[in-house]
Amino acid sequence: MKDAFGTPQSLLVLGGTSEIGLAVARRLIARRARTVWLAGRPCPELEAAAEGLRALGADVRTVAFDALETGAHEESLGKVFTEGDIDMVLLAFGVLGDQANDEGDPPAAVRVAQTNYTGAVSAGLICAAALQNQGHGSLVVLSSVAGERARRANFIYGSSKAGLDAFAQGLGDALYGTGVHVMVVRPGFVRTRMTAGRPAAPLATTPEAVAAAVELGLRRRSETVWVPGTLRIAMTALRHVPRPLFRRLPV
């Protein structure tokens, strides 16, 4: 159960090698979280991530999970909840894709959409039902400002995040009053391995900054968190820019 300050004592990270997911786990372990499940494809990186968190004093376990193998989600994620209550589920998996390549390679574009959206819908619904059954918990969904308005430079990725964002908002409304809290996190450009080599966008942030925002959002029981917070104002303005002008903007 959460402590008096609302800090989760147990968490499940979907996307167990995600730099943002691991930054959130480290921050919560420092705040007395003790049980961490890392869900991801079995690989040396997943085991290394688990060992790194164990060194901080947490009881860390791994579970096989692949966003694309939706038929296996119920069994693999169900195992986690049979081991005990989970205070927080962090949906942190996703792929950026390669827009220039994927426009001419429909199967590659579909893989981005299936990972970021279809896989998230499957895992999100399964975890939401488990949280509802136990009567408490938070589902934190890593969305992106890319989903706020499609941009020429990354509309395949952006459209998948737009779908995920809408799904998470609707799920939050469906679970309102059940004891389950859904929080959508919308970071801007985050400096990670996934974005390495790409020019940083204005208001770029870090996994640690996203983790701090997630912790604060949990304490406040926020429904939407922007990272950094000033992006809310920027995206509100961008949403209302006429399309002919928006096409010319360097965004």
N, C-alpha and C positions, 0 to 999 in steps of 0.2 A: 504494500500500500504506500501511497505518497506520504511524506513526512508533513509536519505542521506547516511548512512553508510551500507545500505543493510540489516538492521535488520528487520525481519518480524514483522508486527504489528498484524497479525492474524495467528493462526495456528490450524491445526487439527491433533490430535495425535491418530493414529489407534493403539489401545492397551493402553487404558487409564489408566491402573494400572501399566504399565511397569515402572520399576525404572529408566531405561535410558530415556524413553519418558518423564517422569515427571522431571527428572534432566534437560533435554533440555528445557522444558517449563519454569521451574524456572529461568534458565539462561536468556532466551529470555524476560521473564517478567521483569527481572532486567534491561534489555536493552530497555525497553519501549514497549514491546509487550503488547497489551491490551485485545485481544479477543482470548480465547482458547476453543476449542472443544475437549472433551475427549470421544472417541468412544470405547465402550467395553460392555461386558455383564453386564446388570444391577445387581448391588450387593452393599453391604455396602462399600466395598473397593473402588469402583469407586466414590461413593458419598464422601467418606472421602478424596480421591485425589482431587476432585473438590473443596471441602471446603478449603483444604490446599493451593490451588492456589488462591482462592478468597481472602484469608487472605493476599496475597501479593499485592492485588490491581487490579487483573485482572477480567474481565467479563468472567466467566467460565460456559460453558454449557456442558451437557452430551447428548450422542445419543447412542441408543442401536445398538450394532454391535457384530457379532459373525463370526469369520473367516470361520467357517465351513458352515455357512448358506449363501452360495454364491447367492442364489436366492433372498435374501433380501437386498443385498448390494446396488443395484442401488437406491432403494427407500430410505433406511436409510441414505446413504451418500449424495444422491441428496438433501435431506432436508437441510443439512448443507450449501451447496453452494447456495441454494435459499435465505438464510438469509444474504448473502453478500459475497464479495470476500474473498478468503483464500490465504494468501501470501505463506504459507508453509504447506505441508502435510508431516507428519513423520510416516512412516510405521514401527512401533516398536513392533508389536505382534510376537509371536513365542513360541514354546515349545521345550524343550531339549529332552524330552523322556527319556527312560531308555533302553540303548542299550542292556544290558544283558537280560532283560525281552523281549524287543520288537523283538529280533531276533527269538524268539520262539512264538511270538504272532503277526502274520501278521496284524490283524485289528488294533492293537496298533501302529504298524509301519506305516500303512497307515494313521492313524490319525495325526502322526507327519508330514508326507509328505503333507497331505491335508491342515493342518494348516499353515505350513511354506511356502509352494509353491503355491498350488492351490488357497488358500484363498488370498494370496498376489497378485497373477496374477489378480484375479477378482477385488479386491479393488484398485490395482495399475492402472489398465486400466480405471476404472470408475473415479478415481480422476485425472488421467492424462488428460482425455477428458474434465473434468470440468475446470481444470487449463487452458487448451488450449482454451476453449470457452471464458474464461475471459481475455485471452491474456497475462497472466503473472503468475509467481509463481514458487515455487521449490517443487519437490518431493524428499524427503530424505528417502532412503531405508537402514534399518539396516540389513546388511548382516553379515558375520562372516569369520574370517580366516579359520574356519573349512571347508568352501566351496572351499578353494584353492586346497586342495588335500585330498582325502578320507583317513581316518585313521582307523585302526582296532577298536580302542576304541569307535568311534562314527560315523561310516560311514552312518548310517541312517539319523541322524541329519545333518551331513556334506553334504550328497548328496542333501538334501532338500535346504540347503543354497547355494550349487553350482548352482542349478536350479534357485533360486531366484536371485543370483548375475548375471547370464547370462541374465535373463529376464530384469533386471533393466538396464544393460548396453545397451541391444538392444533397450529398450524403450527410453533411453536417446538419442541414435542415431536417432530414429524415430522422436523425438521431437526437435531435433537440429534446431535452426533457427525459432522456433515458439514463442519464448519468455518464454518457460517453461524449467526450469533447473532441471535435474535429477542428484542426487549425491548419490553414493554408499558408505556406511560407513562400513568398515571391522574391527571391534574390535577383539582383542584377548580375552583371558579369562577375563570376567568382574565379579567382586565380587558383586553378587546380591542374592536375595532369590532363584532364579532358580539354581544357582551354589553352594548354601550353602551345606556344607558337602562333597564337592568334593575337592580333592587336587588341589591347585592353580597351574596353568601352569606358565612357565617363562614369564616375561613381563606382568604379570597380571595387570589389570587396574580397574578403578572405573566408575560408572555412571557419576559422575561429570567430569571426564577427557574426557569421550566420548562426553559429552555435550559441553565442551570447544572446542573440535576438530570439532564438527558439526558447532558451531558458526563461527569458523575461516574458515572452508570450504565454508560456505555460503558467507562470505565476499569476498573470493577469487574466488567464483563460480567454485570451484573444482568439478571434475567429480568423483574422487575416494579419499577417506580419510582412512588412516590406523591409528589405535589407539592401542598402541603407534606407532609413525611413524617408529620406528626401525623395526617393524614387516615386512615392505615392503622388507627390505633386507633379513631378515630371511626366509620369505616365498619364495622369489626368489631362494634362495639356495635350500630349501627343494623340490621345484618343480622339480629340476633337479637331485635329488638323485635317483639312480637306485632302482627299486622296491625291489630286493632281500635285499639290504642294508636298505632301508626304513622300511621294515618289522621288522627289529631288533632295530630300534631306539625307545627310550622311549618317544614317542610323542603321 
